[in-house]
Amino acid sequence: MHTFLECDISIAVYSNTIKWFNDIHKLNVKPSAQQILFNLTDEIDLLTSTQKRRLDLLLLLMKHYVYLCKVFHKYVNISKLKTQLQI
C-alpha cells in the first residue's frame, strides 16, 4: 500500500500524470488516492464514458510503470512514461 498511496515519488508521478490527462482533455479532475488506487473513475462526474475509459487505462499503465521501476530498481521518470504511452 505504501508504494501507491504514501511514496513521495509515486505521488509525484500520479500528480504529473493526472495533470497531463487534464491538459489533454481540458479538464480539472482531481481523483482521490483511493480512486487512483482502485480505478474508481465512475465516481468522477466530470468525465464522459470515453474519458473514464481513457483515465482507467492511464491509471493502470501508470501503476504498472511504477511497479516495474520498483521491481527493476529503476528511477521513475515521468517523461519516459509519457513517451511510452504516446506510442
C-alpha positions as MATLAB code, in Angstrom:
seq = 'MHTFLECDISIAVYSNTIKWFNDIHKLNVKPSAQQILFNLTDEIDLLTSTQKRRLDLLLLLMKHYVYLCKVFHKYVNISKLKTQLQI';
ca = [
       0.000    0.000    0.000;
       2.915    2.348    0.696;
       4.012    2.271   -2.955;
       0.676    3.512   -4.219;
      -0.523    5.897   -1.551;
       2.331    7.238    0.557;
       5.528    7.270   -1.502;
       6.581   10.800   -2.493;
       7.868    9.604   -5.862;
       4.637    7.759   -6.664;
       2.574   10.755   -5.613;
       4.634   12.980   -7.923;
       4.105   10.552  -10.822;
       0.368   10.383  -10.140;
       0.094   14.157   -9.896;
       2.018   14.719  -13.121;
       0.065   12.037  -14.944;
      -3.299   13.429  -13.837;
      -2.146   16.929  -14.823;
      -1.127   15.566  -18.223;
      -4.562   13.910  -18.620;
      -6.287   17.159  -17.602;
      -4.206   19.168  -20.074;
      -5.031   16.821  -22.949;
      -8.762   16.771  -22.186;
      -9.007   20.374  -20.923;
     -10.360   19.205  -17.566;
      -9.646   19.752  -13.899;
     -10.110   16.247  -12.495;
      -8.604   15.581   -9.059;
      -9.115   11.917   -8.174;
      -8.520   10.883   -4.586;
      -5.820    8.397   -3.629;
      -8.487    5.684   -3.300;
      -9.910    6.497   -6.740;
      -6.429    6.197   -8.215;
      -5.578    3.009   -6.336;
      -8.824    1.208   -7.180;
      -9.587    2.863  -10.554;
     -12.859    4.305   -9.324;
     -13.352    6.656  -12.252;
     -17.110    6.037  -12.258;
     -17.235    8.283   -9.195;
     -15.871   11.234  -11.187;
     -18.908   13.025  -12.623;
     -16.981   15.413  -14.887;
     -15.862   12.647  -17.252;
     -17.609   11.261  -20.300;
     -17.649    7.483  -20.661;
     -14.763    7.662  -23.150;
     -12.720    9.837  -20.807;
     -13.413    7.426  -17.930;
     -12.109    4.513  -20.003;
      -9.035    6.508  -21.012;
      -8.357    7.500  -17.412;
      -8.850    3.893  -16.272;
      -6.288    2.709  -18.790;
      -3.897    5.535  -17.968;
      -4.089    4.735  -14.242;
      -3.441    1.043  -14.874;
      -0.469    1.771  -17.125;
       0.890    4.333  -14.688;
       0.702    1.897  -11.752;
       2.297   -0.822  -13.870;
       5.147    1.528  -14.786;
       5.757    2.482  -11.123;
       5.680   -1.201  -10.165;
       8.208   -2.139  -12.876;
      10.525    0.649  -11.791;
      10.375   -0.646   -8.240;
      10.971   -4.272   -9.235;
      13.902   -3.449  -11.519;
      15.317   -0.747   -9.214;
      14.979    1.977  -11.833;
      14.292    5.638  -11.274;
      10.733    6.717  -12.057;
      10.790    9.202  -14.930;
       7.537   10.898  -15.932;
       8.958   11.921  -19.317;
       9.808    8.316  -20.096;
       6.315    7.231  -19.063;
       4.736    9.846  -21.352;
       6.962    8.742  -24.238;
       5.983    5.107  -23.711;
       2.289    5.990  -23.614;
       2.419    8.010  -26.839;
       3.421    5.059  -28.998;
];
